[in-house]
Amino acid sequence: MKIIIIAILSLATCCYAQEKMTVSLNDGSYTTIGGSGRVESLKIEFRQGFDRKPIPVGEKIMALKEKLRFYELAVQHNVDLDKKINAVYTNRPLKDILAELLPNVPVKFDGVDSGVTVDSMTIAKTPLEAVCECLDAAAGVYFHFTDQGITVTAKPVND
């Protein structure tokens, strides 16, 4: 499973010249020192699972397009992705969970039984966006986001 991590780096802002950071990179890990006065910025990081395996540029582009379609779908249907979710789903149909979490968002099952269930998922004070990122794995399926809604498939869609 490919994960896109969007991290907001929040550092104090200053009216004067920005202090430069000292950055050390070592085999995928990094440390930083200084940099106070830097303006907050948004960065996107790609990684595959918990490893830092190289991901081909084409796959990065597909992942970004998929995430963009997810956000566009949320905006189109007025979905509050920051809404905190508290729920326990045990042997519950994915179709029902999606209808509860994303009302009015059309869902199509393609090559997957529409009765597929989430065996066990416990959610506490978690933003809806994070829940949506894990829900497909909990049901053993894949989500593909389009302008028309969510397509649930048995295998990842590569377009």
Order of alpha helices (4+ residues) and beta strands (2+ residues): beta-beta-beta-beta-alpha-beta-alpha-beta-beta-alpha-beta-beta
